[in-house]
């Protein structure tokens, strides 16, 4: 098979600029070989090098007293939770593959993030996901439904087969995601401190071992296949999207954890993005060593693969290990016992170079440091410009928006509330999570459907709460405030579940960074997130950037998804969002302001996405979270639920109906001095609804005063209706039916 002659034109076809190509020639002192060009093209891509984002990402707060790793230096973040244990977690995107093939794109996204966790020495105990699609009833509805159902099935099938519960997540539907669905997958693991592994190729002379599945042509990025004289067989077998095998992944988990626990592993890394190229170059660069790789030793499932393809393949369920020679047989024996490939394919060297051979021919000889951040990989700071549309949206006169009762449809506030409960952004995501096994491994304490999932830590009184959150519409209307809200609400969800927020991971989904408006938006979102992380003492442990989520119709809403982990010292103190019994007092913590900009009410009822999103005072937010945490810790509340999409009215409805087996009504009277639609549907931040026994009311008031958090007694639980100020009067049965069946009904409709 004849390889093309490398030239600047071919480099540009690989996504490298003329300046980058010249820099490669300068580093090598010669024209790169074809395989070397492929290696640089993937390692200097945004996906691996973060060349357009790293300068901004460095502004995140990354240090904390519980952090056991530094963000970006290992496969995943690790946080100490006491008793010699740690929680490991990370979130990543698989957006573009899922847009091409939703089932396999989503499935392999789950598999990839799992490997980042167990390569740290942690057993995966939970999965979460954050999903974005176009409108279910909008333009291209059939295509949106196809993507939605395929992604959900891919996530469910992979996780269910693997035996890791999918316990929480979020799904939003906006027109901006119609051509660019977002699929962000998060995994959480538990480990002992002594089993912490590192992605470092230390020790010249140590063996480099390939383990896991075989290598094929699937998922090769950056390749200029049009320039290759590929055989007909190769063309047929090449796949743009990787194909995952959860059963092989399950074997890989067990074998890897067993191998790490021997203490014989020097270094280990998943062959994820850029496959063997990324793992070999990053591991050697991190250790200041080099590697020699013999590609003919790589287990392959396809014939006539060339070095370029072997190095760039993103076939799933593969790992790269570094082991001392005397321990090689023991470690390889563990993997072969589990029915997996385990082959020595190379050696760690002391020359700082990644040298790759194929049947005795040198196909690559590159300084490892030149491929990675901190070495010669390019770093760019792009032009920034505030988007012009913000001038229009932020000066929109929201006071001119009429009350819905003056419109023909809906005719009453009760109907407005039911309309919002039926909105796919608010309605129960039961249709999604019923396809997931969320109870396997028996750690799940709080199932999907409350503010956050809670998982017990076996052999301990402790538990963790996990949540993912982002309101892309808020980030579109004010990216800095939207960034603050994403972090704050994720933390608030954990606090309402009884946990103290510890740290975050993030998946930053944006459009083209070469557009000054998009780069400005990206920087503002990161700054807002950083402000919130510093205020709430939740450092960033790592994450992922996904750019270029756009098509000719425009970019997705800026969507910096936040994955939050919190700690409960006593699992019995976990809390849920629904009312537990009749006769409790309903208390609103926080104040309600006239803030309908960017709200679900404004979009669904008035067809508007405009205005300024709710402001967020980090001082008020922190005080509220400290108060709620203490109230739950002292056993003073029977439920806690934050006010989010849909505002106070929707939050109250969710408190009434989300325990579907035992709904509880409520009678509410609340005067905050606002017009009725603002009072009901404003999405003012830093608010939590709690239900309490009458005997605890004075103590709750005292603590609220101590933390300087506004408190209003707004009603009582009980009955079979939700009544608010006499203007909302909905029976529980109708609300429950509306809320729980909306998405299922839409998905079953024939278009």
N, C-alpha and C positions, 0 to 999 in steps of 0.2 A: 504494500500500500504506500503510494508516494505521498510524502508530506509536502505542503506548499513552502515556497521560499518566503522567509520572514521579511517583511517590509513595513514601512510606516503605515501604508494603506491597510495592510492586514492587521496591524496593531489597532488601528482605529476601528476596524470591524469587530475587534475584541473589546471595544469600549474604552480603550486607552487613548488619551490625548496625544498630540504630537510632542508636547513637552514631557509627558510621562514616558513616552517611548524613548526619547533622547536621554532621559534620566536612567532608564534601564540599560541602554547601551553604555552609558558612562559608568554605571556601577559594575557592569560585567567586563568593560573594556573591549567589547566586541558586539556584534549583532547577536541577539538571542537565538537559541535554537527554538524549533517550533514548540516543543514541550515546555521550555522555559517561558515562552510568550504566554502560553496558556496558564502557567503557574502565576505569573505576574498579573495576568488579567483578572483572575479570581481573587488573589490576595490583595490587590489594589482596588478592587471593587468596593462600593459603599457597603455591601453586605458583610465583607470581612474586615475592611480597613477602617470603616467609619470616617472616611477622609473628609466628608462634608459636615460631619456632626461632632467629631471628637472634641474640637475646641469648645463647643457649647456644652457638651456632656461633662467636661471637666469642672464645670461650675456647680455640679450637684454636690451636696454634702454627703460624703461617703464614709465618714468615720463615726463610730459610736462605741460605747464601752462594752457592748455585747457582740460586736462584729469580730468574727474569727478569720475573715478573709477580707481582702480589699477588692472593691468593685472593679471588674474588668480583668483581674489577674488570674481568676480560676473559672471553671465551667459554670459555677453558680455561687450565690451568696450563702454564707453560713452565719447563723446567729445563735449565741449561747442562750439556753433557756434554763440553765441550772441543773444540778444533780448529774453533772458530767455529760449531759445531752445537748444536742444542738438541732436546730431546724434549718433545713436547706431548701431554697426556693428560687425560682426564676420563671420569667414569662418571655415568650418569643412569638413572632408572627410567622404565619404561613399563608399570607394573603394572596400572592400572585399564583402559586400552584393551585390554591383552592378555587380561584377564578377560572382556571383551565379545566381542572378535574376535581370537583368539590369533595367527593368521597375520599379519594386517595390523598388529596392535598391536605385535608383536615386530619386524616388518620396519621399520616407521616409527621404532621406538625406535633401531634400528641407524642408519637414515638421519639422524635428528636429531643423534645424538652425532657422526657423521662430520662434519656441517657445523660443529659447534663446533670441530673440529680444523682443517679446512682454511681456515676464516675467519681463523685465526691466522697463516696463511701456511705451514702445514705439510702435507706429503703424508701422508695416512693410510697406515700400513704394517701395522697389525694391529688386530684386534678381539678382545675377550674378552667373556664374559658370565657372570653369576651368576644362577642360576635356582632358584626354590623352588615346589614343587607339593605337593598332598596325597599321601597314601599311594597307591602304585600298586595295591596289593591291598586297600585299605581301603574305607571308605564312599564311595560315588559314584565307584568306580574307573573306570567308563567315561567320566565327565566329566573326571576327572583325566587319563586317557590322551589324550582329545581335546585338552585344553589343552596338555599336554606335547608331543604330536606337532605340533600347530599352531604353537606357539612355536618349536620347533626348526626346523621347515621354513621359517618366516618369516625367522628369523635366517640360515639357510643360503642361501635363495634370494636375499635382498637382498645379502648380503656376497659370494656367489659371482658374481652378475651384476655387481657393482661392481668386482670384481677386488681386493678387500682380504681377506687371509687371516684366518680366525678361528682363533686359535692356542692359546687356553687358556680355562679357565673352571671352573665348579663347578656341580653340581646336587644339591639336597637334597630329600628327601621327608618331610614331617611333616604330621600331621593338621591342625595350626594353619593351614596354607596352603591347605587344601582349597577354601575359597571365595574365597581371595585369593592367587592366584599372584603371585610376585614375578619381574619380568623386568628385570634391571639390565644395561645395555649399556655397554661401555667401548671407547674407541678410542685408539690411540696413533699419533702422527705424528712425523716428523723434518723439521727445517727448518734453514736457515741464519739466524744472528742478524739479518742485514740484511733479512730478509724478514718479520720480526715485524710483524704488523698489529694495529690497535687498533679497538675498537668505540666510536669517538668521532666525533661530528658537529661537527668544528671548522670554523671559517671561514664567517661569515655571507656569503651570496651563493653559496656552493657548491651544486652540484646534488645532489639526492637521487634516486638511480636504483634502480628496481626491476628485479631480474634473476631469471631462472629460469623456473619453471613458472607456469601460470595459477592464479588464485584461484577457489575454489569454496566451497561451504557446509560442507565436511567439517571435523569437529573443532572446531566452535564450542562453547566452554564458557561457562558463566555466563549463557547466553541464556534468557530467559523466553519461549520460542516460543509457549506457550499464549496469551500476551497479544497475539501478532501475527496479523493476518489474512493468513496466508500462502496463496499460490496452491497449487493441487493439485500443480503441477509442482515448486514449492519443497519441499513436504512429501516428495515422492517422492525428491528428489535430496539432501535433507539427510542427512548421515552423522555418527554420533556418533564414529566412529573414522576417522582420516585414512587415505588410501590412498597408498602410496608407489610411486615409479617409479625403480628403481635405475639404469636406463639414462639417465634425465634427470639423476640425481644424478652419474653418471660424467661427463657433459658439464659439469655445474656445477663439479665438482672441477677439471677441466682448465682451464676458462675462468677460474675464480677464481684458481688458482695462477699462471696466465699474467698475469692482470691485476695481481695483487699484486707480481709480480716486475718490473713496469714501474716501480714506485715512484710511480705516479700515484694510488693509492688513499689518500684521507685517512682514511676510516673504513669499517668493514664489520661487519655482524652478520647472523647467521642469523635468519630469521623462524620461530622455534620456538614455544615456549609463548606464547600470546596473539598470535602472528602479527605483523602490521604494527604493531599497538598497542605491543607490547613493544619491538621494534627501534627504532621512531621515538622513543618516549619515553625509553628508556634511553640511546640514543646522544646525544640532545640534552641530557639532564640531566647526563650525564657530562662533556660539554664546556662546560656552562654556557651553551648556546645555545638556540635554539628551532627549530621546523620548521613549514613550511606544506606541507600535503599536499593534492593534488587527486585525489580518489578516482576520478573518472571516467577518469583516465589508467591506472588499475590494470588490467592484462590479466585478464579474467574469462572463465571457461569456462561460466558459467551466466547465464541472463537474469534481469532484474528483481532483481538483488541490491541490497539497501539498504545505506547506510553502516555501520550496526551490524554487518551480516554481513561486509562487506569488511574492516573494522578488526579483527574478532575471529576471522576464519577462520584455521585452522591447516593449510591446505593445505601440502603438502610441497614440498621442493626449491625454496625461494625465499630470496632474500637482499636486504638493503638496503645500498646503497653511498652514500658521500659522495665526490664528486669535484669538483675545481676545474673551472669551466666550460670553460676552454680545453683540458682533457684529456677532456672528456665523449665526444666522438666516437671517440677512440681506445679508451677503455675499453668503450663500448657496442659498438664494432666487434668487439672480442674475443668478447663474448658472442654476438653475432649470427652470427659465424663458426662458433661451436660449436652453432648452431641453437637458441639460447635467446632468450627475451624479454629485452629491455633497453630500458626506457622511463623517461624522466625524469618523476617523479610529484610533485616538490616542490623546495623550496629551504630551505637553512639560514638561519635568521634570528638576530637579536641580542636578541630580546625575551624569551627564556626560556620561550616558550609553544609548546605543540603545538596548532596551529590546522589544522583539517581542513575541507575544502570539498567539496561534491558538486554539480556543475553550477551553481556560483556561490553555492550556499546554504551558510552556515556551519553545520556539524553538530557541531563540537567546538572549544572554545577553553579550554585547560587549562594551568596552569603545569606544565611538564615535571617539575620537582622534586617536585611534590605527588604524583606517581605512583610514586616510587621510594624505596628505602631511603636514609636520609640526608636525605630531604625530609619530606613529610607522610605517607608510608605508615605505617600503625600498627605499633607494636612492642609485643608483649605478653610478660609474664613470668607464666606460669600457676602455679596452685597445685600443689604437689608433695606426694605422700604415698606412703610406702613400701608396696608391695602386701602385703596380709595373707597371701597364699599363700606368701610367702617364709619366714614363721615355720614353716610346716608342712614345706616341702621341705628347709629347712636344718637342721631338727632330726631329720630322718629317720635312723633307725639303720641305716646301711649295713652295719654289722658283722653284722646279722641276715640279710643276704642270703646264701642258701645257695650252696655250690659247685654248679655245674651238674651235676656227676656224681651228685649226690644227687637230681636231678630225673629224670623218666622220659625226657624228650627235651630236648636231645640227650644221648646217653649217654656221650660221651667228649669230651675237649678237642680232639681232631682234628675231631670233628663240629662242635664249637662254632666252631672257626676257619673251617671251610667255610661254616657258617651265616652268619657275619659277612662272609665274602668274597662271599656271594650277596646281602647286604643292599644295596638300591639306593643307599644313602648311601655305601657303600664300593666296591661293584662298579665295574668299568671303565665309563666313560661313552662307550665306543667307539660304541655305537648312536647317540649324539648327534654326536660329532665326525667320524664317517665321512660325515655329511651336509654337512660344511663343507669348503671348499677351504682347507687350511691351508698350502699350499706356493706359491700364486700369488705372483708378484713375486720368488721365489727368495731371500727373506731369512731364512726360517725355518730355524734351526739345530737346535733341539730341538722336536720335534713334540709334539702333545698326548699326555699320558700320563705325564709326569714331573712333578716338583715345580713347575716354572715353565717357561714357554716362553722360548726364547732366539732373538733376531733380530739378524743381523749388520747393521752400518751400512756401507753400500756406500762404497767408496773410503776405507775406514778399517780399522784393526785392531780397532776397538772393536765392542762389541755391547751390547744391553740385554736384561735379563730382566724378564718381566712376569708378575704373578700376581694373582688375586683370591681373597679368603678371608673367611669369617665362619661361626662356629658359633652359630646362633641359639639352640640349646638351652642353651648355656652362658650366653648373654646373658639368657635367660629365668630361669635359676637364680641368676645373680649378674651384673647388667648391667655393673658396673664391671670385674670380672675378665673378663667376656666381651669387653668393649671392648678391654682390654689384649691378650687372646689373639688377637683378629681382626687387629690390627696386627702383633703379634709373629710370628704364623704366616705371614702374607703376606710379611713380611721374611725369615723363615727359609726359605721356599720359594725366594726369590731367591738367598739366600746359598748354599743347597745346590746351586744351579745355577752357582755361581761368581761371583755379582754382589754388589757393594756396594749395599745399599738407599739410594735417593736421596730419595724423597718419595712421598706417597700422594695419592690422590683417594678420595672416599667417597660412598656412596649409603646414606642413613639411612632404613630402612624401619620404620615404627612404626604403631601404632593411632591412636586419637583423642587429640590433645594436650589437649583440654578435660577429659579424665579425669585427675585428679591422680596416679593410680598410673602412668598411661602417661607423663605428663610427667616424673615422677620417674625412671622407667626410662630415658627419653630422655636426661635430664641425666647420669645415672650412666654410661651407655654412652659418651657424649661425653667425660666426664672420664677414664674408663679409657683411651679411645683417645688422648686428649691426653697422658696420662702416658707411654704407650708411645712416642708420636711424639717427645716430648722426650728420652726416654732413648735412643732409637735414632737420633736426629737425622734424622728423616724428616718434614719439615714437610708440612702439608696445603695442597695447591695449589688446591683447589676441590672441588665435588661437587654433591650434590643431596639434598633431603629429600623423602620421600614419607610423608605421614601418612594417616590414615583407612583403613589396610589392615585392615579388620575387617568382620564381619557379625554377625547376631544370636547366632551360636554363640561369638563371641569374636574377639580380635585375633590377628594373626600373632605368632609369636615376634619379639621385638625383633631386627632383623637389620641391623646397621650394616656393610654390605659395604665392604671395603677393597680398593682397587686399588693395587698397589705396583709401582714401577719401580726397577730396579737397573741398575748399570753394570758391564760387564766391560771392562777396558782391553785385553784380548787375547782375541779370540773363540775361539782354540784352547784356552783354559783353561776352557771351559764344562764343566760336569759334569752327569751324569744319575743317576737313583736306583737303577738296576738293577745287580746284580752282573755283572761282566764276564767272569770266568774262574774256574776251579777253583783252589784252593790259596791264595786270599787269606785274610788274617786279618779277622775281623769284629769291629769295635770299637763299643761303645756310648758315646757322649759324653753326659754328663748322668746323673742318678740317677733311679731309679724309686721312686715313693711310692704309698701306698695311696690312690688317687684314682680311684674309679669313678663318682663323682657325675656325672650328665649324660652318661655314656658310651654309646656305641653298644652295647656289651656289655650294659649294664644294661637298655637299652630292648628290644633284640632278644631276648635270652635270658630276661630276667625280667619284661619288660613294664612297666618302671618308668622314668619321667622325673622324677627327684627327686634330692635330695642337694645338696651344694655342688660346683661344678665345680672342676677342678684349680686350685690356686693358681699364680700366676706372679710370680716375682721378676724384676723388670726388670734388676737387676744381674746375676743369673745368665744371663738371656737374652742380654744384650749381650755378656757374656764368651763364651758359646757361639758366637754369631754371628761375633765377631771371630776366634775360633779356627778355625771351619770355613772362613771366608773365606781365612785364611792357609794352611791345609792345602791347599786347592784351588789357591790361587795358586802355592804352591811345588811343586805336582805330587806331593803325598804320598799322595793317596787315589785310588782307582779308581772309587768311587761314593760318593754321599752322599744320604741320604733322612731326612726328619724323621718323627718318630713323631706321628701325629695320631689320627684316628678309628680305633678298633679297637686302639690301643695297640701294644706291641712286637711281638706275634705277627702282627698284620696288616701292620705295616711290614716285618717280615722276609719275609713271604709276597710282598709287593709287590716287594721287592728281588729275589726269586727269579724272578718270573714276568712282570713288566711289559715286559721285552724279549721279546716273544712269540716272536720268531724264534730266540732263543738263550737259553732259560731256564737258570738255574744253581741247583742245590740248595744246602742248607746244613745243617750240624750245629752246634747251639747248646747250650751249657751255661751257665746264668746263675743265680746265687743272689743275690737282693737282700733276702732275709730276709722276704719277703711270702708270703702264701697264694698258691697257684699261679694261681688265676684273676686275682688282683690283679697278679701279676707279668706275666702274659700280656696282660691287657686294660686295665690302668690307662691313662688318657690323660694322665698326667703331662706337663707342658709342658717345653720347653727340653731336648729329647733329639734326637739325630741318630745314625743308624747309618751308619758308614763302612766300606768294605772297602779294605784296604791290602796292599801287598806286604810280606812278612816283613821285608825289609831296611829298611823305613821305620818299623817299629814303635817303635823306641826314640826316634826323632826326634819321632814323634807324641806319645809319652808326655811328652817334655820340653816340648813346646809346650802340651799340656793342663795340665801342672803350672804352667807360666808364667802361663796364663790362669785358673788356679784352677777348672778344669772337671773334674769327676769322670770317670774313664775306666775302662771294664771291657772286657777282652778276652773275648768271649763265644762265639767259635766260628770255624769255617772254612767257606769256600765249596766246593761240589763235590757231585757225585752227582745223583740224580734225585728226591730227597726233601727235605722240610724236617722236621728232627727237632729238637725243643726239649725239653731236660731229660727226654727219654724219654716225656713225657706227650702231646706232639704228634708225630705221625708221619704226614705227608701226602705223597702222591706229587705231583710237579710237574704232571703231566698233569691230574690231577683238579682241583687248585687252579686251573690255568689255564682249564680248561673252565668251572668254576664262576664264576670272576671275570669272564671276558669275555663270557659268554652270558646272565648273569642278567637284565639289563634287556631285552635283545632277546626273551628267552623270555616275560617278563611282557607286553611290548608286543604280542606275537603271539598271546597266549592269547585265546580267545574267552570273553567274560564271559556 
